[in-house]
């Protein structure tokens, strides 16, 4: 059952939103934007720093980092770091529009994809219009909904770990925003294009469907960008944090009809993008072999890990992304703490799956270290470490998440 709890070219809509935010919109701008790094940090055994040579597979980061062309672009832009260089935003928008075959007015870039997610929650949900998501699912939108006073409706995934779009529709006839992450964070599983279409065609009037494709490059699933082309009530999110290895540089995008993007800007205003993110993203798009090669690498390492887990009798959810959910056979906090004693950092935990931990796919060497450590933990070789460490696990509402309520 669902639970309720310089060559500047700014679109006219952006200029209006920048110069004249309403009081309600100004309040929305002030909401604290929760991101993947914040959520990962809040549950880490040793926050803020890692021991030397630690295996860090807890935050869905790409260990390969930016590609060589992006690194060269970053070096070249350093002397211009004192300039805003607004023209670079326009250039990236043009490049993205060409890649996804959309018009430039259907594309906006942001410092990460969590920003437009939060702005969409502010734009389309309220105390009268619910935020609807899958469970387990990415928590950032839930936090934003709580900030604007919207009811959060969490609908269990199907037995195949897809979003149950029919149940989502039935659970929230008052929905303002439906959020579908595909591949889903944290399960790494897909929701079919046909189900997304069904959701769009049967949703309440004036509500919007948001499809988060942060991890789409790791799989063969069709994108929902075609639904943007068709003029549907849909916003598609993308990010350069994952396959492009730019998590620390903060660059993302939203694709939608211009009127929907204008609503995001009404609640967010317009601002400059980091020049480093812009040039690294633009350079990455020019490397036509980057995505297929990194997809190949991730698939190969993931397949090896799954084969090892199968041989050793460990249960997991088969993923089509750069992470997966692993059955810890015990409260996952204990396993996470024990793995940290082995200098391998895994995480995190979702309330609806307390005996599972999300594991990021690292390099081949890192995943071999993970396997060695996991075998020790699961055979009881580090039992003492569990009992002495688990009590020190941080509360996920502490530190930079203080005051943000997540629905249980």
N, C-alpha and C positions, 0 to 999 in steps of 0.2 A: 504494500500500500504506500502511496506517496505520503511524505511528511510535509507539514506546513510550518512550519515555523517561519643690394646693389643693383641687380636686374630683377627687381622685385615685382612679381606678378601674383598678387593675392586675389583669389576669387572674391566677387562682391559679397557673397555670403560670409566669407571669412572676415572681410573688413567690417561688416555689420556686427558680427559676433564679437570681434575684438574691441570695437568701440562702444558697444552698448549692451552689456550683459544685464539681464533682469536680476532682481534680488534673489529669486529662486535659483537662477542659473549660477549666480555668484556663489551661493551656498554649495551647489553641486561641485563647482570647480574646487572648492576647499576640501572635498572628501578625500580621505587618505587612500591612495591607490595601492592596493595589495598586489604583489607580483610573485612569480615563482621563486626568485631568490629570497624574498622575505619569508615565504612559507617554509622553504627548506632550512633557512637559518634558524627559524624559531624552534625547530625540533632537533637541531643538532646536539649531540652529546657534548662537543667542545665548540661552542659558538665562536665566530669571528676569525678563527685561525685553525690551521691543521698542522699536525706533526710533519716532519720531513718525510718525503717519499710516500705520503698518504695516498691511498687509492680513493678518489673522490667520485663516487657514482650515486650521488643522492639528490641531484638537482636538475636532471635532464639537460646537462650541459654537453657540448660536443668537445671531446678532448683534442680534436684536430685544430681547433681555433680557426681564425680567418685564413683564407687561402692566400697564396703568395702574391697574387695581384692586389688583393685587398691590403695586405701588409705594405706593399710598395706605395699604394695610394695613401695610406695612413702616414707613412714617412714623408711623402711629398707635401702633404697638406699642413704639416706642423708649422712652417713659417707663416702660414695664413691663419694661425689659431687665434689671432687677435681680431679677426673679422667675422661678421655674421654670415656672409656669403649666401644670401637667400637664394641666389640663382641656382645653387646646387640642389635645393629642394625641388625646384621646377624640373631640373634635369633628371632627377631620380624618378619623379612622377612620370615623366615622359617615357623613361626606360621601362618602368614597371608596366605602364599601360600597353606598351608594345609587346612585352613578354606575355601578358595574360590576355591580350587582344581586347582591351577595353578602351573607351575614350578617356582622355586625361581627366575630364570632370567627374569620372566615376572612381577616381583613385585619390586617396589621401595618405600621406606618410606621417608616422608618429614615432616618438622615442620608445619603441616596443609596442607589442600588440595588446598589452594589458591596459594601456591608456584608452584606446577606443572602446574596449570592453566596458570599462567603468563609465565612460561618457555615454555609452548606449544605455546602460542601466539608469543613469540619471535622466536621460532623454525620454525613455519609453516606459519606465515603471514608476510607481508611486504607491501611496497608501491604498489606492483603489485598483491598481494594476499590478499583477504579480510577476515575479521573476521565476521562470520555470527551468529546471535543469535536471540532468541525470544524476543518479547516485550509485556508486561514487563518481564524483566529477570534480573539475577544477574549481577551487573554492573562491577565487578572487571576485567573481560576479556576485556570489552570495554575500560577501562582505560589503560590497557596494550597495546591494539592495537593502541591507540592514541600515546603512547610513542614510538612505533616502526614505526609509520607512515602508518599503515594499515587502509584501508577504513573499517568503521564499518557499517554493514548492519543489521538493526533491523527489523525483520519481525513480524507483529502482530500475536498473538496467534489465534487459531481457536475459534469458538463460545463456545467450551467446554474447552477452556483455555489450549489446548495441543499445542505443537510446530507444526506449519504448515510446514511439511518437504518439501512438493512439492513447496510451495511458496518460501521456503528458497533456494531450488535448482534453481528455476527460477530467483530469485533475484540476484544471485551471481555466474555466470559461472566462475568467477575468484577466487573463494573461496580457501583459504588455510586451514582454520579451521572452522568447524561447531561446535557450542557449544549447547548442549542440557542438560538442568538440569531437572531431573525427579526423584521425584516430583520437580516441578519448584519453584524456589525462585523468586518472592514472592507469587505466587498463590497457591502453595501446590498441584497442579494438575499434572496428569500423561501424558506422551507421550507414546503411546503403543510400545511394543517391535517390532511389525511388522512395525511401522512407522520408527523406528530407523534402522531396517534392510533395509527398502526401501531407506532411506537416504544414507546409506553406499554403497548400490549396485548401486546407480545412481549419486553419487557425481563426481565432476571432478577428473581426474587422479591426483595422488600425493597429493590430499587434505586429511585431516584427520578429523574424527568425534570424538569429546570429549563428553562423557556422564558423567555428574556430578551426582553421587549417594549419595550425602551428607545426604539425608533424606530418603534413600531407606528402612531403617530398621523400619520406622514408618508405612509402608504399606505392602500390599501383592503382589505388582507388581514384575514380574520376573526381575532379574538383566540382564545387558548387558555383564556380564563377560563371558557368553558362546560365545560371538562374539570375545572376546580376545582369547579364546581357539581355535576358528576356524581360527585364524590368520588374521582377518580382520584389515582394517586400522582404528582402534578404540583405544582410550585411555579411561579407566574408572577410575574415581576418587572416593575415599572414604575418610571419616574422622572419627576421634574419638571424634570430638567436640560435636556431636548432641546426638544420643541415648546413647552414652557412657559417656556423661557429662564431657568431658575433654576439653572444649573450651579454657580455660586458660592455659592448658598444651601444646597445639599445637602439634598434631600428625595426620598425614594423609598419604595417599598412592595413588600410581598410578599403574594400571594394564595395560599392553600392551605387544606387541611383543618386544623382546630385541632391535631390530633396531630402533623402535620408542622411546623407553626409552633412547637409546644412544643419539638420537637427542636432547632430553630434557637436557641431561647432557652436551652436547656440548655447550649449551647456558647457562648453570647454574653452571657447575662444580660440585664437590662433596664436602660435608662437614659433620661434625659430627652432630648427633642428640642430643637433650637434654636427658640426662639419665632419668630424671623424666618422661618424656613423654614415653620413651621406656618401662620402667618397668610397668607403669600404663596401657599402652595399652596391653602389653603381659598378665598381670594379668586379664584384662577385657575379653580377648579372651577365657581364661580358664573357665570363669563363663558361662556355657551353658544356664543358665536360665535368664541371664541379659537382652538380647535383647527381648525375648518374654514377659518378665514381664514388661519391660518399655514400650514396644509397647502397652500392655494391659492397663497400667495406662494412657498413653497419649490418647488412643482411648476413654477410659471412660470419661476422663475430657473433651475432645473435643466434644464428643457427648452431654454431659450435657450442654455445652456452646451453641452449635448449637440449641438444643431444646429450651433453654431460648430465644435465638435470634428469633427463629421461633414464639414462643408464643407472643413475644412483637413486632413483625412486623418489625424487622431489617433485612436488606439485607446483604448478605455476599457471598463469593465464597466458596463453599464446598471443603474442603481441605482433603488430605490424608496424611498430615504431622503434624508437631508440631507447625504450625502457620496457619493463614488464613487471607484473605483480607476482611476488614469490610467497608461497605459503610457508610461514615460519613455524607452524605446528605448536605454537605457544603464543602468549601475548607478544606482539611484535616488538614492543619496547625492549624486552629482554634480549631478543636476537640482535637488535640494532646496537645495544650497549655492548654485547659480547663481540660483535664484529668490529666495533670501534677499538676494542682492546687488541685486535689483530691489525690495527692501522688501516682498516677497510671501512669506509663510511657509506652506509646505505640508508635509505629512508624514502618517503616518510609514511605515516599511517593515516588511513581514513576511518572515521568512526564506524561506518557500516561494514568494514573489513578489518577488524582489530588484530587478526592473526596473519595479515599480509603486509609486506613491505615492498615499496616500489624501488626497483633496481634499474639504474641507468646503464646503458651499454657503453662501456669504456673501450680502451684499446684492447687488442688481443692479449697483451701482457697483463694489463690490469684485470681482465676477466679471468685469467689463470690464477692471479693472486686472490681474486674473489672466491673462486672455486676451492682453493686450498683452505682459506679462512672459513668458508661456509661448512666444509666437511668437518673441521675441528669443532665448530660451534654445535653442529647438529649431532655429533657423536659424544658430546659432553666433555670434550677436552678443556673447555674454558668455562665450566659451570660456575666456579667460584667467582669469576669475573662478572658474571651476570648478577649474582646476588649483591655484589658490592657496588655495582654501577647503576643498576636500573633505577634506584631511588634518586639518582642525580639527574635523570632525564628532565629536560626543560619543559615547562608548560607551554604549549603552542600559542597561548595568548599573552605570553610575556614579551619583554623587550620591545622590538619595533612593531609588535601587533597589539600592544596594550590598548584596551578600550574598544577593540574591534570584535564584535560578537559574530561567531559562526554558528549557524543553526545546527543542532545536534542531529 
